[in-house]
């Protein structure tokens, strides 16, 4: 089998895996850029792409290759106690570390010295994630409104109430405030952690957003500049 080549890399506001949405397009206010690798910067490669509103990104899980995989997994949205087959989930721990994300194409910029840059919305990828391929999303074949989505249908609307005091919200740049709140609504905690006294931290857009959760209410208690390893 031919070796898979990295054609691009994504630049997002997520410095760590904790807090990244569990699916793409859950938070449409999240912005990111796809920067092509030097061997794939020919503008001819993206001719016609501007006619599509959405794209498929095929990418590589770059942070967990050594972790291996298991035939059974415990989806967080099922409380971390119910196991299902790995191929019935979108777990990152798979036989081949490949991910698939549907994102919105906002703009194609021709940037000097870099070539085409894809500005996208709704990405669920860690900053620096390798992109293996890009394909256009085609509405009449890729959209199936009547599809049944297994256990995902039962848990898709679960959200937390977020209390984000104004003094901490103002610390974030204005364009990052809405996506930060939307990230927290999705409850980034591991399913097995429900201690209301425990403080968590989401690394987002260069900041560490610290919070605790009591029941269905998440309260932000501090926002500080992000430094790797500065929170539990």
PyMOL commands that set and color helices and strands:
alter all, ss='L'
color gray80, all
select helices_A, chain A and resi 38-40+43-46+49-51+65-67+76-78+86-88+139-142+152-155+166-169+174-185
alter helices_A, ss='H'
color red, helices_A
select strands_A, chain A and resi 8-11+31-36+54-60+72-74+83-85+98-111+115-121+130-136+161-163+200-204+207-214+217-225
alter strands_A, ss='S'
color yellow, strands_A
deselect
rebuild
show_as cartoon
